[in-house]
């Protein structure tokens, strides 16, 4: 993640919380209803977009799907869905995922290309407190569109891991790529990357030692097909344990689907999958 985004992630949360409490005492509207009530979001908006207009809602461009109330705050399923296919003349080049009240509000930045076919991602995230979740699409012409959801969940970033940390190390970095159904030449195909990685947030306490498990998480994912970029994701511990991504690509001929992953300890992992699309689907 570049230094600017790192700086944004380290913005003082206590200051933001204090401002929010003051606003609520002053009679501000219910934060679930007012998408601009959170001072952390206002800081991000000013720093990232420098006053550029953001169209909200973005129903004809992008939809963010997330549960209104999460069953498990450490594994909250979400989907970012473009409302049109990628093309050389009109495409979503980037989607920012911001979770206002998380310790690291900038949860992910996804970069797409026309070769993505569709600018869509399904994954699972941690949510630390009741919050607005935002997906902001940046078009190839620079226009911005935002879709929001208010999610009721708490404690996801400090929840203990679902697997013993030592046991998790034995499968660290194992990855699997798969394509759903039979890929068709020149049509968007749905694929999935599954990875074994604890994605420790650094905020979870070991109940036996009473020490915090050090942060260790995936921070960069690159997907390509036949050597052409399809998806790049800059992420952090906002993504749940054992990261899982569903995405699209366009097979324009026989080629190799490839995933490259870099984590916060500079460990590199790689997975490949040969793909032979059919030209005449049944």
Secondary structure, DSSP 8 states (H G I E B T S, - for coil): --HHHHHHHTS-HHHHHHHHHHHHHTT---TTT-TT--HHHHHHHHHHHTT--EES--TTTEEEEE-SB-S-TTSEEEEEEESS---SSS-EEEEEEEETTSTT-EEEEEEE-GGGSS-EEEEEE---SSEEEEEEEEETTS-EEEEEEEEB---TTTS--SS-HHHHHTTTT-EEEEESS--BTTSEEEEEEEE----B-S--B-TTT--B---B-EEEEEEEETTEEEEEEEE-TTB-SS-EEEEEEE--SSEEEEEEEEETT--EEEEEEEE--BSS--
